[in-house]
Structure formats: structure tokens, C-alpha cells
Amino acid sequence: MKSINILIAVLLLCTSTITAQIRNAATATVKIYGNCEICENTIEKAGNIKKQASVNWDKDSKLATVIFDSTITSSDDILKRIAIAGYDSDVYLAPDKSYASLPDCCRYERVNKTASHQSMKPGESHSVHTKGESPLQQVNPLYKVFEEYFAVKDALVKADESTASAKAKDLDAAVNSIKMSALAENEHEVFMKVMKDISFDAEHIGDTKDVGHQRDHFTSLSKNIYELLKITKFKVTVYYQHCPMFNNGKGANWLSKENTIKNPYYGAQMLTCGKTVETIQQ
């Protein structure tokens, strides 16, 4: 009993020391699956960033204490890195390729393999498939994400701020309802890298009726949707198009299911300004 109390005291002291080293410290406790000391080293190495984040994982309880600077990173980002290293948590599933590359002794039982990605927004539904969906929607879990993106694009072409806002909210909901286990391995890896940025831009477009602000966020939204669509079997030809004038002449890209140029950055002002720079056929 005395030794247990000493161990608890040591852990509390270590946590206090780490917290003091990390500014704006926030703490989360999450279950991460693994087996041994090698797992412990890999999990903590994947999660730790000097002065930004620290992970302390216990192999017996499978619980990790995650301490992070809340102004720089989040528990979400940390758990993504750990998942990419091969370890499932109650929040993210590891890509199959990463899990398969673990040493034999580290291949834990994947109890959450069929679990969906857990959004940081409690109470939301995580089901993508609903009655009345087309076969393409059922085959491709990212279909809804792409379709909502195209709806935002179409609204910006018309400078329809209200519709762009509503469709961006639908896009954010679609991103947060994706089942990680339903994604192909390459989709899984890319989706984990871009999902936070897609949600960030979708939220900003959804929260404003200022078409200029919406278009500013549409540039980075388009970049991340492009990265995701490039590795997805969308089964529809998509055109990656470029406007040379937007952003003070720096230019900006967007995706369209039409080869005809309909510029979402200027709408009727310069509707046909731009060109197709890549045709994505799958």
C-alpha cells in the first residue's frame, strides 16, 4: 500500500512538473491501445513536442495523460499523430498499414476497429449512410463531403452568401460524421491530416454572410479538398481550376465537376476568368 502511494505521488509530481513547463496547459485523459514498453515509447514519442505537448501512457490501464498548450495544439492533433504511428485510441483509429508495421509484440487487439471517429462535439451523430442514398454514396463514404464542397462553390459563383453559409455548415457536419473504419487506408491517412483544416474553413464560411470572407476561406478549403479527392475513388471527372487574379494577383484554385470556367472568387464580375490546370479522372 505504501509503495502504491509513493508511485501516485511520483506521478502527480511528474505531471505537475510537465504542466509547469507547458504554457496555457490543458489536460486530457484518453484510452490508447497498446501492449508493452515498446508501445509506450512509440506512443509517447509520437505525442510529445517540446514545450507544446506531453503524453504519459500506462500500459496496464491503457490510459494516457495528455498535457498540451491549448493555444498552439489540441488533444485531437496529438491523438492523430499517435494514430498515424499505429495506435488506436477511443478517438482515432490507426491506418491499417501503420498497425501492420508494428512489431509483433505491439500488435494489440483492435477492439475499436469498427468504431467511428468521435467528434469533439458531444451528442452529434456519426452515421453517414441514410435511407435513400445512391449506391455511389454507400460505396464512397467521402461522397457527401465532396458534394457539399461543390454546393459551397456553386453558391459562391452566384455570390449567394446565405446559401454558401448553409452549405458550409452541411460540409462541416459531413466531415464530422465520417466513419474512419469505412475509409480506405490512403484515404484514412490523408483525411486525418486535412479534416481539422476543412472543418475550420467550413465553420468560418458558415459563420459569416460576408462573401469576401467566405471566398478567402474557400482558397484553403479547396486546397485540402483537392488533397483528399486526389486519393479517393470519386468515380466522377473533376477539374482543378485556377484564377490568376484573386488574392492580389497571387491566384487561387478550386474544384469543379464542369470543365467550363465559372469563377467562385469573382462570380458575375469575372465569371469566365481562369483555366483548368488539372483533370482528375478515377
VOPAGU-2260 file (C-alpha; in pm, 1 decimal, decimal comma):
REM VOPAGU-2260
SITE   aa  ch    i         X         Y         Z
SITE  MET   A    0       0,0       0,0       0,0
SITE  LYS   A    1     284,9     231,1      88,9
SITE  SER   A    2     457,5     163,8    -245,3
SITE  ILE   A    3     134,9     244,8    -435,8
SITE  ASN   A    4     102,9     575,3    -253,0
SITE  ILE   A    5     463,4     658,9    -337,0
SITE  LEU   A    6     400,7     576,3    -704,3
SITE  ILE   A    7      91,2     800,1    -714,4
SITE  ALA   A    8     286,2    1081,1    -552,4
SITE  VAL   A    9     566,5    1046,3    -807,6
SITE  LEU   A   10     317,9    1052,8   -1097,6
SITE  LEU   A   11     148,2    1361,6    -958,3
SITE  LEU   A   12     484,1    1531,6    -917,0
SITE  CYS   A   13     584,2    1446,1   -1276,4
SITE  THR   A   14     253,2    1575,4   -1410,4
SITE  SER   A   15     289,6    1897,7   -1212,3
SITE  THR   A   16     643,5    1945,9   -1343,7
SITE  ILE   A   17     535,9    1890,6   -1705,6
SITE  THR   A   18     237,3    2122,0   -1662,9
SITE  ALA   A   19     466,5    2393,2   -1534,2
SITE  GLN   A   20     688,5    2355,5   -1843,0
SITE  ILE   A   21     397,3    2387,6   -2087,4
SITE  ARG   A   22     227,7    2726,7   -2107,5
SITE  ASN   A   23    -152,2    2753,2   -2123,7
SITE  ALA   A   24    -160,5    2389,0   -2019,0
SITE  ALA   A   25    -475,0    2182,9   -2068,0
SITE  THR   A   26    -505,8    1816,3   -1973,9
SITE  ALA   A   27    -699,4    1526,6   -2124,5
SITE  THR   A   28    -715,1    1159,3   -2032,4
SITE  VAL   A   29    -782,7     912,7   -2312,6
SITE  LYS   A   30    -756,8     539,0   -2369,4
SITE  ILE   A   31    -487,3     438,4   -2619,5
SITE  TYR   A   32    -441,7      71,6   -2705,9
SITE  GLY   A   33    -104,1     -99,3   -2685,8
SITE  ASN   A   34      77,6    -383,7   -2512,8
SITE  CYS   A   35     427,6    -316,8   -2390,2
SITE  GLU   A   36     717,2     -84,6   -2316,4
SITE  ILE   A   37     792,3     -51,3   -2689,2
SITE  CYS   A   38     435,0      69,2   -2736,9
SITE  GLU   A   39     484,2     313,2   -2452,0
SITE  ASN   A   40     795,1     459,0   -2612,3
SITE  THR   A   41     631,4     488,2   -2955,6
SITE  ILE   A   42     309,3     641,8   -2825,5
SITE  GLU   A   43     487,1     898,2   -2611,5
SITE  LYS   A   44     740,8     983,3   -2883,0
SITE  ALA   A   45     460,6    1038,0   -3135,9
SITE  GLY   A   46     268,6    1262,9   -2899,4
SITE  ASN   A   47     544,7    1463,3   -2735,7
SITE  ILE   A   48     653,5    1803,1   -2866,4
SITE  LYS   A   49     895,3    2007,5   -2656,8
SITE  LYS   A   50     717,1    2284,8   -2465,5
SITE  GLN   A   51     393,1    2213,0   -2654,6
SITE  ALA   A   52     268,7    1865,0   -2567,8
SITE  SER   A   53     347,7    1573,8   -2340,4
SITE  VAL   A   54     197,0    1224,2   -2329,1
SITE  ASN   A   55     231,1     984,3   -2037,4
SITE  TRP   A   56      88,5     638,3   -2122,0
SITE  ASP   A   57      32,1     349,7   -1879,5
SITE  LYS   A   58      47,3       3,7   -2040,6
SITE  ASP   A   59    -164,7    -162,7   -1771,5
SITE  SER   A   60    -463,9      71,8   -1772,6
SITE  LYS   A   61    -407,9     182,6   -2137,7
SITE  LEU   A   62    -479,8     536,6   -2018,7
SITE  ALA   A   63    -274,4     831,0   -2137,8
SITE  THR   A   64    -248,9    1168,0   -1970,6
SITE  VAL   A   65    -215,3    1427,9   -2245,1
SITE  ILE   A   66     -91,7    1774,4   -2147,9
SITE  PHE   A   67     -75,2    2040,7   -2417,0
SITE  ASP   A   68     -53,7    2413,5   -2481,2
SITE  SER   A   69    -414,3    2486,7   -2579,0
SITE  THR   A   70    -315,1    2797,7   -2777,6
SITE  ILE   A   71     -84,6    2600,0   -3008,5
SITE  THR   A   72    -223,8    2248,4   -3039,7
SITE  SER   A   73    -503,6    2021,6   -2918,0
SITE  SER   A   74    -557,5    1670,7   -2789,3
SITE  ASP   A   75    -710,1    1600,0   -3131,8
SITE  ASP   A   76    -382,3    1679,7   -3310,4
SITE  ILE   A   77    -181,7    1472,6   -3064,6
SITE  LEU   A   78    -407,7    1168,6   -3098,2
SITE  LYS   A   79    -388,9    1193,0   -3477,6
SITE  ARG   A   80      -8,7    1168,4   -3460,9
SITE  ILE   A   81     -35,2     868,9   -3229,7
SITE  ALA   A   82    -286,3     702,5   -3463,9
SITE  ILE   A   83     -57,2     758,2   -3763,0
SITE  ALA   A   84     217,6     587,3   -3559,0
SITE  GLY   A   85      -6,0     277,2   -3541,5
SITE  TYR   A   86    -206,6     308,2   -3220,6
SITE  ASP   A   87    -585,7     318,1   -3190,9
SITE  SER   A   88    -746,7     536,4   -2927,1
SITE  ASP   A   89   -1107,1     591,9   -2828,6
SITE  VAL   A   90   -1095,9     893,5   -3061,3
SITE  TYR   A   91    -899,3     786,9   -3372,7
SITE  LEU   A   92    -823,4     458,5   -3544,5
SITE  ALA   A   93    -475,2     392,8   -3679,0
SITE  PRO   A   94    -436,1     331,7   -4053,3
SITE  ASP   A   95    -414,4     -43,8   -4123,7
SITE  LYS   A   96     -70,1      -0,8   -4281,7
SITE  SER   A   97      65,1     168,2   -3967,8
SITE  TYR   A   98     -80,1    -101,1   -3742,8
SITE  ALA   A   99      60,2    -379,7   -3963,9
SITE  SER   A  100     409,8    -227,3   -3946,6
SITE  LEU   A  101     422,1    -252,8   -3565,3
SITE  PRO   A  102     648,5    -519,5   -3412,0
SITE  ASP   A  103     468,6    -847,5   -3336,5
SITE  CYS   A  104     470,6    -780,8   -2962,2
SITE  CYS   A  105     299,2    -445,9   -3016,0
SITE  ARG   A  106       2,5    -568,5   -3220,5
SITE  TYR   A  107    -267,6    -515,8   -2962,1
SITE  GLU   A  108    -622,6    -641,1   -3003,9
SITE  ARG   A  109    -809,7    -380,5   -3211,3
SITE  VAL   A  110   -1124,9    -357,9   -3002,5
SITE  ASN   A  111   -1231,5     -31,1   -3167,5
SITE  LYS   A  112   -1165,4    -137,2   -3528,0
SITE  THR   A  113   -1531,6     -92,6   -3616,5
SITE  ALA   A  114   -1575,8     227,4   -3414,3
SITE  SER   A  115   -1636,1     555,6   -3591,2
SITE  HIS   A  116   -1430,6     870,7   -3548,5
SITE  GLN   A  117   -1550,9    1050,1   -3237,5
SITE  SER   A  118   -1611,7    1419,1   -3294,4
SITE  MET   A  119   -1511,2    1666,8   -3029,6
SITE  LYS   A  120   -1872,5    1788,6   -3037,2
SITE  PRO   A  121   -2070,0    1569,5   -2793,5
SITE  GLY   A  122   -2408,2    1437,5   -2896,3
SITE  GLU   A  123   -2356,2    1450,3   -3272,3
SITE  SER   A  124   -2449,2    1154,2   -3488,6
SITE  HIS   A  125   -2159,5     983,6   -3665,6
SITE  SER   A  126   -2360,5     789,6   -3922,9
SITE  VAL   A  127   -2303,4     882,7   -4286,4
SITE  HIS   A  128   -2539,7     640,4   -4457,9
SITE  THR   A  129   -2909,7     712,6   -4453,3
SITE  LYS   A  130   -3212,2     580,4   -4638,8
SITE  GLY   A  131   -3241,3     694,9   -4996,0
SITE  GLU   A  132   -2867,0     726,5   -5063,1
SITE  SER   A  133   -2737,7     632,5   -5407,5
SITE  PRO   A  134   -2505,2     330,4   -5449,3
SITE  LEU   A  135   -2215,5     574,1   -5507,6
SITE  GLN   A  136   -2280,5     738,3   -5169,9
SITE  GLN   A  137   -2280,6     398,7   -4999,8
SITE  VAL   A  138   -1956,4     289,4   -5168,8
SITE  ASN   A  139   -1771,0     615,1   -5107,4
SITE  PRO   A  140   -1805,6     749,5   -4750,6
SITE  LEU   A  141   -1644,1    1078,8   -4858,5
SITE  TYR   A  142   -1906,1    1139,8   -5130,2
SITE  LYS   A  143   -2111,4    1368,1   -4904,9
SITE  VAL   A  144   -1805,2    1580,4   -4819,4
SITE  PHE   A  145   -1726,6    1641,5   -5185,4
SITE  GLU   A  146   -2087,2    1713,1   -5281,1
SITE  GLU   A  147   -2122,9    1971,0   -5001,3
SITE  TYR   A  148   -1798,6    2133,4   -5115,6
SITE  PHE   A  149   -1934,9    2164,4   -5471,0
SITE  ALA   A  150   -2254,8    2316,3   -5329,5
SITE  VAL   A  151   -2047,7    2582,6   -5148,3
SITE  LYS   A  152   -1858,1    2650,3   -5471,1
SITE  ASP   A  153   -2179,2    2691,4   -5670,8
SITE  ALA   A  154   -2317,1    2935,8   -5412,0
SITE  LEU   A  155   -2000,3    3146,0   -5428,7
SITE  VAL   A  156   -2020,9    3157,2   -5809,4
SITE  LYS   A  157   -2361,6    3320,9   -5760,3
SITE  ALA   A  158   -2234,6    3536,8   -5469,8
SITE  ASP   A  159   -2516,2    3382,0   -5265,3
SITE  GLU   A  160   -2378,5    3433,9   -4912,9
SITE  SER   A  161   -2673,8    3273,9   -4734,0
SITE  THR   A  162   -2661,3    2951,0   -4934,4
SITE  ALA   A  163   -2281,3    2937,7   -4908,5
SITE  SER   A  164   -2314,2    2969,6   -4530,7
SITE  ALA   A  165   -2578,1    2695,8   -4507,1
SITE  LYS   A  166   -2389,3    2455,5   -4733,4
SITE  ALA   A  167   -2063,9    2515,3   -4544,2
SITE  LYS   A  168   -2239,4    2409,2   -4224,4
SITE  ASP   A  169   -2357,3    2095,1   -4404,6
SITE  LEU   A  170   -1998,2    2035,4   -4516,3
SITE  ASP   A  171   -1870,3    2063,5   -4159,6
SITE  ALA   A  172   -2137,0    1817,8   -4043,3
SITE  ALA   A  173   -2041,1    1575,7   -4321,2
SITE  VAL   A  174   -1674,5    1586,8   -4221,3
SITE  ASN   A  175   -1756,6    1518,0   -3857,4
SITE  SER   A  176   -1984,0    1224,8   -3942,7
SITE  ILE   A  177   -1725,7    1024,5   -4137,9
SITE  LYS   A  178   -1664,4     671,4   -4013,1
SITE  MET   A  179   -1288,5     627,4   -4002,2
SITE  SER   A  180   -1320,3     249,6   -4033,5
SITE  ALA   A  181   -1507,2     289,4   -4363,9
SITE  LEU   A  182   -1218,1     470,4   -4532,4
SITE  ALA   A  183    -953,4     306,7   -4745,3
SITE  GLU   A  184    -604,1     310,9   -4597,5
SITE  ASN   A  185    -472,8     600,1   -4809,2
SITE  GLU   A  186    -794,3     797,9   -4754,8
SITE  HIS   A  187    -765,7     742,9   -4379,9
SITE  GLU   A  188    -417,1     892,1   -4360,0
SITE  VAL   A  189    -496,2    1199,4   -4570,9
SITE  PHE   A  190    -835,2    1256,3   -4406,9
SITE  MET   A  191    -678,9    1269,2   -4061,3
SITE  LYS   A  192    -430,8    1530,5   -4183,4
SITE  VAL   A  193    -682,0    1761,2   -4352,2
SITE  MET   A  194   -1009,4    1713,4   -4162,9
SITE  LYS   A  195    -936,6    1976,3   -3898,7
SITE  ASP   A  196    -847,1    2239,9   -4159,1
SITE  ILE   A  197   -1152,5    2154,7   -4371,0
SITE  SER   A  198   -1375,7    2193,5   -4065,7
SITE  PHE   A  199   -1202,7    2519,4   -3971,6
SITE  ASP   A  200   -1267,3    2678,1   -4310,7
SITE  ALA   A  201   -1620,4    2536,1   -4332,8
SITE  GLU   A  202   -1701,8    2681,1   -3991,0
SITE  HIS   A  203   -1572,8    3025,0   -4092,2
SITE  ILE   A  204   -1768,1    3023,8   -4417,9
SITE  GLY   A  205   -2076,0    2904,8   -4228,8
SITE  ASP   A  206   -2048,1    3170,9   -3959,0
SITE  THR   A  207   -2049,9    3474,1   -4189,6
SITE  LYS   A  208   -2261,4    3629,9   -4463,4
SITE  ASP   A  209   -1965,5    3831,2   -4592,6
SITE  VAL   A  210   -1890,6    3682,5   -4935,0
SITE  GLY   A  211   -1537,2    3827,3   -4933,0
SITE  HIS   A  212   -1454,8    3647,3   -4609,7
SITE  GLN   A  213   -1617,7    3331,2   -4740,1
SITE  ARG   A  214   -1404,0    3343,1   -5053,1
SITE  ASP   A  215   -1087,2    3395,6   -4851,4
SITE  HIS   A  216   -1152,3    3072,0   -4662,7
SITE  PHE   A  217   -1259,0    2893,6   -4980,7
SITE  THR   A  218    -897,7    2909,3   -5106,4
SITE  SER   A  219    -754,6    2690,0   -4830,3
SITE  LEU   A  220   -1071,5    2478,8   -4819,1
SITE  SER   A  221   -1021,6    2399,4   -5189,0
SITE  LYS   A  222    -656,9    2307,7   -5134,4
SITE  ASN   A  223    -742,9    2049,2   -4867,0
SITE  ILE   A  224   -1041,9    1908,7   -5055,5
SITE  TYR   A  225    -809,0    1866,7   -5354,7
SITE  GLU   A  226    -560,4    1667,6   -5143,5
SITE  LEU   A  227    -841,9    1439,1   -5028,9
SITE  LEU   A  228   -1011,1    1398,1   -5365,4
SITE  LYS   A  229    -681,9    1310,7   -5537,9
SITE  ILE   A  230    -655,8     984,0   -5345,0
SITE  THR   A  231   -1027,8     898,7   -5341,0
SITE  LYS   A  232   -1224,8     690,4   -5592,1
SITE  PHE   A  233   -1488,1     957,0   -5655,1
SITE  LYS   A  234   -1584,9     798,8   -5991,4
SITE  VAL   A  235   -1665,5    1141,2   -6138,4
SITE  THR   A  236   -1429,8    1351,1   -6350,4
SITE  VAL   A  237   -1330,0    1663,1   -6158,2
SITE  TYR   A  238   -1149,5    1970,1   -6291,6
SITE  TYR   A  239    -892,6    2158,5   -6083,3
SITE  GLN   A  240    -915,4    2519,4   -6195,1
SITE  HIS   A  241    -714,5    2834,2   -6134,4
SITE  CYS   A  242    -798,6    3204,3   -6102,6
SITE  PRO   A  243    -484,4    3418,0   -6156,2
SITE  MET   A  244    -638,2    3739,9   -6024,6
SITE  PHE   A  245    -760,0    3653,4   -5674,5
SITE  ASN   A  246    -565,4    3740,0   -5358,5
SITE  ASN   A  247    -390,6    4044,5   -5507,6
SITE  GLY   A  248    -267,9    3854,0   -5809,8
SITE  LYS   A  249    -132,4    3556,1   -5613,7
SITE  GLY   A  250    -409,1    3340,8   -5755,7
SITE  ALA   A  251    -631,7    3071,2   -5610,0
SITE  ASN   A  252    -763,8    2730,1   -5714,2
SITE  TRP   A  253   -1093,8    2549,4   -5689,5
SITE  LEU   A  254   -1253,7    2218,2   -5792,4
SITE  SER   A  255   -1545,9    2178,6   -6028,6
SITE  LYS   A  256   -1741,4    1898,1   -6194,9
SITE  GLU   A  257   -1764,9    2119,5   -6505,7
SITE  ASN   A  258   -1480,5    2196,6   -6743,3
SITE  THR   A  259   -1645,2    2531,1   -6821,8
SITE  ILE   A  260   -1495,4    2806,0   -6606,4
SITE  LYS   A  261   -1735,7    2955,6   -6353,2
SITE  ASN   A  262   -1518,2    3153,3   -6114,6
SITE  PRO   A  263   -1626,8    3130,6   -5746,9
SITE  TYR   A  264   -1388,4    3409,4   -5642,1
SITE  TYR   A  265   -1541,1    3681,5   -5858,1
SITE  GLY   A  266   -1874,6    3544,7   -5975,2
SITE  ALA   A  267   -2051,9    3761,2   -6233,1
SITE  GLN   A  268   -1772,5    4022,3   -6216,3
SITE  MET   A  269   -1527,0    3787,6   -6394,2
SITE  LEU   A  270   -1723,3    3467,3   -6437,6
SITE  THR   A  271   -1500,4    3308,6   -6702,6
SITE  CYS   A  272   -1166,6    3426,8   -6561,9
SITE  GLY   A  273    -941,4    3125,6   -6511,9
SITE  LYS   A  274    -836,9    2796,2   -6666,6
SITE  THR   A  275    -834,0    2423,3   -6594,9
SITE  VAL   A  276    -490,5    2318,2   -6469,8
SITE  GLU   A  277    -561,5    1951,2   -6399,3
SITE  THR   A  278    -825,0    1695,2   -6488,2
SITE  ILE   A  279    -879,7    1432,1   -6218,6
SITE  GLN   A  280   -1019,3    1109,3   -6358,9
SITE  GLN   A  281   -1069,0     799,1   -6144,7
